[in-house]
Amino acid sequence: MGRRRKDPKLLDAKGTFQKHPEFRPKGFDPLAPDPKPSISLKPPQRLSEEMRALWVELAAKANPKSLVSEGDLQLFEVFVGLTHKMRNGQSHNGQQLISLTTRFLPTTPAIAQTAVAQPVESKLTSFLRRKAEHDARYNALSKDEKSAITKNEAQKIDDHLASVAAGGPTGAERLEAALAEAAAKRAAKFN
């Protein structure tokens, strides 16, 4: 049996579709809610009252993606029967119960994947959002406030240019000096 496919939301959160856009499923929307099962989750009438109550309990906890067809309902009925046997102390097939539990109920890895699957904001989106917020704040200022900001920025530029003209260090020279100082500290630490 082949491996189960990874959830597209998890792949999107990991950035797979940015590197390989051809892998993105058609019509995929990472913000869309998970699909609801298209089948009825009501317990079958042939089950006892106790098993119907167990059916309702397990169906409430079940992963909605795992119950999408009639075949899934038949497996779910087997799962309910095995869980009922286990709870009543009767003999049961433990391996099959574990397999069905991982299929229908959210396990720790599935919960971790769901937590990771939240949309991750890219650096570009983050920058554009912050720029839009900055522009909105700037546009909300009065004309006098805008001119004061412009004058302050112009003064900073003039001060920097005067410092460079007077023989002060440029930005690149200050960076080189900081890197040399850090390298000297690192060398002193190991000597």
Residue, then its C-alpha position, 0 to 999 in steps of 0.5 A: m500500500g502506498r503512502r498517504r498523501k500529505d494534506p495540501k494545507l500542510l504542504d502550503a504551510k511548508g512552502t512546497f507550492q512556492k518552490h513547485p507551483e505545479f504540485r498545487p491542486k486545482g482550485f486549492d484555497p489554503l484558507a477554505p474550511d475543511p470539507k464537511p462529510s457528505i454522508s449522514l453520520k446517524p448510527p444505523q438502527r441495527l445497532s444496540e442503544e449502547m453502541r448507538a451512543l458510542w457511535v455518536e460519541l466517536a462520530a463527534k470526535a472523528n476527523p471529517k476528512s475520514l468519513v466521506s463515503e459509504g465504505d468509510l461508514q462500514l469501516f467506522e461501524v467496525f471501529v465502533g464495534l471494536t471500541h465497544k468490545m474493548r471497553n467491555g473487556q471482551s476479546h478484540n483485535g488490537q492491531q485492527l483497532i489501532s489502525l482504525t483509530t489512527r484513520f478516524l480519530p485525530t492522533t497526535p501527529a495529525i493534531a501537530q500537522t493541523a497546527v502547522a497547517q495554519p497559513v504562514e505569512s511570507k516575507l513579501t506579504s508581511f512587508l506589504r502589510r506593514k507598508a500598507e499600515h504605515d501608508a495608512r498612518y501617514n495618510a491619516l496625518s495632517k499636512d503640517e505633521k507630514s511636513a514636520i516628518t519630511k523636515n526631520e528626515a531631510q535633517k537626518i540626511d543632511d547630518h549624515l552627508a555633513s558627517v561623511a563630507a567632514g571625513g566621518p565614516t560612511g555606512a559601509e565603513r561603519l559596517e566593516a569596523a563593526l565586523a572587524e570588532a566582532a571578529a577581534k572579540r571572537a578571536a580573543k575569546f578563543n585565545 
